[in-house]
Amino acid sequence: MRWLSGCWLLFLAFVPCISGGRRTMGRLGSAVLMCVVTVAVVTLVFVRLWRLEERQNRIEEVISRLKRRGLLPGQDSQNSNDESYLNAPTIIYNRVPKTGSTSFVGIAYDLCEKNRFHVLHLNVSKNSHVLSLVDQMRFISNITNWNEMKPALYHGHLAYLDFARFGIGWRPLYINIIRDPLERLVSYYYFLRNGDNFRPHLRRRKAGHRETFDECVANRGDDCGEKDLWMQIPFFCGHSAECWVVGSEWALQMAKHNLVSNYFLVGVTEELGEFVAALEAALPEYFLGATDLFNTGNKSHLRKTFSKIPPSPNTVKKIHESTIWKMENEFYEFAKEQFHFVKRRMFLLKDGRMTLKSQQFLYEKIRPR
């Protein structure tokens, strides 16, 4: 190492001083001066060598950190086999239709290159929200072992899938957004008929149908009834058959259990900005910059359904009398209460703006010292 060579030079500098002093006692003054100058020069060289080595060590440490994070120019994070990437949290957003999911996913797509993660859309055939047992195994195997895609955010209209049932110790982070059940149904009803401004030229399944939602309810139509309200509960309940039995009390309780036990965060459409802010605070490796993008960009109003007519008071009253609406609304209020609890613990409301609280814990009484 360089500091050893410096010490060796310092020793060699003393040798001529000592021997020169013995041979020429009459020239003691000049010998001492020469010794002082020599030692000073060698010491200066030694100090500079030591500083250079220290700087090199710091540079090597920084390079090592950059390599671990895949941030060196020309190096893709997906090609890194470093443990930090293989162990990075994988996010699954099993998005419920018509809850603001396209707006939220648009933010993720805008951030993925900058924050160095992947976003993948899970396209389930025929818009089915459940997978066969074989496909469940395939999907779990894919996202568990597909290291080239890590870190990753997967999104799609898929019911909750319990990884523990398949003997997998590793678990993803689930996130989701839910909406007032009647507003979600009305939005979906007109979306199937009129489309939206996201892909305005795409012809939807019921394009040309002019019946309003009020008329559909009055006529007991096939896509505005109780079975169409039953959507958010089964999405959170999962892949069990009972989850999709309309009006199942067991499904409602399972949905609540999964929300509080197996989801990292669940927001509500009506407070989408706060949901984005909470994710940025808790998962900055994915969502750093999301709040600014949501507030200043166009993503907060990305998708608007065309010609959506609000239901009449009579229609609202009729829907609210439904047992299924009461169950879906109970679940919605439960989710909203949980989200508000999370917000209160995370943020302070100051001058009409949310401010992230400082760290609320510390370590002490650490032994051995």
N, C-alpha and C positions, 0 to 999 in steps of 0.2 A: 504493500500500500504506500501511497505517496508520503504519508506522515512518517513512516519508518525511514524512508530515504532522506527526509528532512532532518530527522534526528541523527542519522549517520553523518550528514554534512556538517551538522553542528559540532559533532565530536571531532571530526577531522579539522575543523577550524581551530579548535583548542590545542591540537597537537603542536603545530609550529610555534604557537605563542609560548607554550610551556618550554619546549626545547630551545627556542630562540632566546628566552629569558635566561636560561642557564648558561648558554655559551657567551652571552654578551651582557654581562651585568652592568657594564658601563653605559650601555645604551638602553637602560631600563625604560626611560620615558617614551622613546620612539617605539619600543616593543609593545608597551602597554597600549599605546595609541593604535598601533596596527591591530592588536588583538581586539580592541573595542570595535574598530571599524569592521573587521572581518566577521566578528560575532553578530554585529548589527545587520550586516548584509545577509548572512546565512539565516538569521532569525526572520528577516523580512521574506526571504524566499520560502522558508518553512511555513510561515503564516499564510502566504498566498497559495501555496500548494494545499494547505489544509482547507482554506476557503473554497478553492476550486473543487476539491473532493466533496465538500459539503453540498455545494451547488449541484454537482453532478448527481449526488444521491437524491436531492430533492426533485431534480428533473426526471430521474428514473422512476421515482415514486409517482409523479404526476402522469407520466406516460403509462405506467402500469394501471393507474385508475382509469385513464381514458380508454385503454384497451379493454378493461373489464366492462366498461359501459358502452363499448363499440362506437366511441365518438372520434376516433382518429380519421383524418381525411382518407377516403378510399377504402375504408373498412366498414362493412355493413354489420349492424348488430345481429342480424339474423344468421350470419355465418360464424358468430362467436360461440364457442362451446363452453364459455366461462360459466361457472356455477351460478353467478348472480343472475344471468339471463335465464338459465334453465329453471331456476327457482322463483322467477318473477311471477307475481299473481296473474292468473288468467281470468278475464272477466267474461261472464255470460250475461247478456241483456236479452232475456226472453220476452220481447216486447209484445204488449197487448195492442191489438189493432185500434187505431184512432184514439191514441192517448198522447199525441205529440211526439211519437217515437221518431218520425222522420226528421223533425227539427233537431232532436237531440243527437241522432246518429250523424247528421250533417256536421255537427261540431266535432265529433270524434274523427270523422274523415279529414276535416281541415287540420286537425292537430297531429294526426298520426305520423306524418313525415318529420315534422319539427321535433316531436317528443319521442320519436323512434319506437313506435309500436305498430302492430298490424291490426287492421280491422277486416273482419271476414263476415260476409252475409251467409247465413244458413238458409238455403232455399228448400223448403219442404214441399214435396210433390203434392199437387192438387190442394194446396193451402190447408193441408191437414195439420193440426196442432199437436198431434201425438205421433211418436215413432213406433215402429214395430220393435219387438224385443231384440231382434238381430241388429236393426239400425241403431238402437240405443247403445249396444255394445260397440258398434263401429264408430259412432260419434265419440263416445267416451275414450276409446283407444286412440282416435285421431288427435283429439285436443290434448291428451295426456302425453303422447309420444312425439308430436309434431314440433320438435325443438326448433326447427328453422323458422317457425312462425312466432315464437315467443319473443317478447311479451305480446299478448294478443287480446283483442276484444271481439268476441263472437256475438252476433245479433241475429234474431229471427223470431218469427211468430211460433214459438214452441212452448209447450207446457213445462213446468218445472220438472227437472230430472235429478233424482237423488243418486249421486255418485256412490254413496256408501253402500247402496244395495248391490253394487257390482264388485264389492271387495276392493275398491280403490281407496287407499289412504289419503291420497292427494285430492283436494277439493278446490273448485274454482270459486271466485267471488261472484255471487249473483246480485244484479241490480235490476230495478224495474221502475215503471211509472204507472200509476192508475188514475182514473178520471171519474168524475161524477157519472154514475151508471146511465142515467137517462140522457145526459148530454152526449155521452159516448155513443149510445145507440142511435140517437138522432143524427149525429155526424156520420156514422157509418151508413145509415139508411140513405142519406142523400149522396154520399160518396159513391155508392154503387150505381147510382142513377146519373149523376152529373159530373163526376170526376172532381179534379182539383187543379190548382195552378202549378202544381209540381210537374205533372205530365199532362197538360191540357188536351193533347190530341189523342190520348189513349182512350179507346172506347171501352167503357166499363161494362160489367156483366149485365146490368139492368138499364143500360142506356136507352132512352126513349120512353121509359115508364114515367108518366106524369102524375101519378097518384101521390098526394102529399102524405106526410107522416100522420097527420090528423085523420085523413080519410082511411089510411091503412089500418089504424087502430080501431076506427069506427066499423070497418068492414072485416075486422079480425083477419087481417092479412098474414101472409106466411113469413114475413121478415121484419115484423115489428112487435112480436108477441113476447111471452115470457121466456121461451127458449132462446131468443136473441139477446135478452138481457143477461142470461146466464153465461158470462164470458170471463170476467176477472177472477171469480172464485175458482173455476176449474184451472185457469192458467197458473194460479199459485198452489192449487192442490196437487196437481201433477199428473202422472201417467196411469194412476189407478182407475179402474172402470167406474168406481163409485164417484170419482171426481166429476164425471160428465153426466151424472144422473141429475137432471134439473130439479132443484129444490132440496138436494141432499144436505141435511144438517151436519153429517159427518164431513162432507166436503168443505163446508164453511169453516168448521173447527180446524180441519187440517190445513186449509189455506192460511188461517190466522197463525197457526203453529209455524208453518214454513216461513211466513213473513218475518216473524220475530227471531226465529232460530237459524234460518238458513239463507237469509238475504243480508248482504252487506248494507244496502241502503235502498229504500223504496220511497220515491217522491210522488207528488201529485201534479197533474197537468196544470192546474190553476196556479201552482207555485214553482213552475219549471226553473225559473232563474235561481231560486234558493237551492233547488236540487243540484243544479250545475255548480253553484258556489260550494256546497258541501262536498261534492266529489273532488273539486279542485283542492280543497283544504286537506282532505283525507287521502287522496291518491294523486299527488302532484306529478308523479312519474308518467301518468296518463293524461291528466286534465289540466296541467299547468297552462294558463292563458285562456281557459275555457270561459271564464266569467266575462272577461273583456270582449271575447269573440261573440258571446251571446248578447251582450249589451250594445255593442257598437256595430255588429255585423247584421246580416239579413236572416240569420238562422232562427231567430225567435219567432218569426212569422213566415217560415219557409213554405208551409203547406196550408192552404185554405180550401175547404170544400166549396164548390160553386152552388149557388142558389139554395142555401140551407135555410129553411123556414122554421122558426121556433114553434114548438107545439103550443096549442091553445091551453088556457087554464083548465078546461074540461078534460082535455087529453092528459095533462099532467096529473090531475086528480085521479083519473082512472088508472094510470100507471102506478101511482103511489099506493093504490089500494091492493096492488098485486103482492102476493107473498114473496115472489122471486125478487121483485124490486127491493122489498124490505130487507131481504138477506144480502143482496148485492150492495145496498146502501150501508148496511151494518158493517160489511167488510171494508167499504170505502172509508167510512168514518173511523174505523179501527186503524186503518193504514195512515190516515191523515193525522190522527192523534199521536201515533208512533213517530211520524216524521216531524211533527211539531216538538215532540220531546227531544229528538236528536238535535234540532235547530237550537233549542234553548240551551242545551249543554255545549254547543259549539260556538255560538255567536252572541255578541252583544248588539242590541239595537241602539244606535246613537245617531241623532239628527236624521232619522229616517233611513239610515244605512246600516247594513249588517257589518260588524267588525269581528274578526276571528279572535276568540279568547286566547290568552297566553296559556302555556302549559300549566295544567292543574295538578301536577304531581312532581315529586322529586325523590331521590334516593338518599338514605342516611343510615347511620349505624352500620357501616360496611366493615366486615371483618373477614380475614385478617387485614390489617392496615397495609 
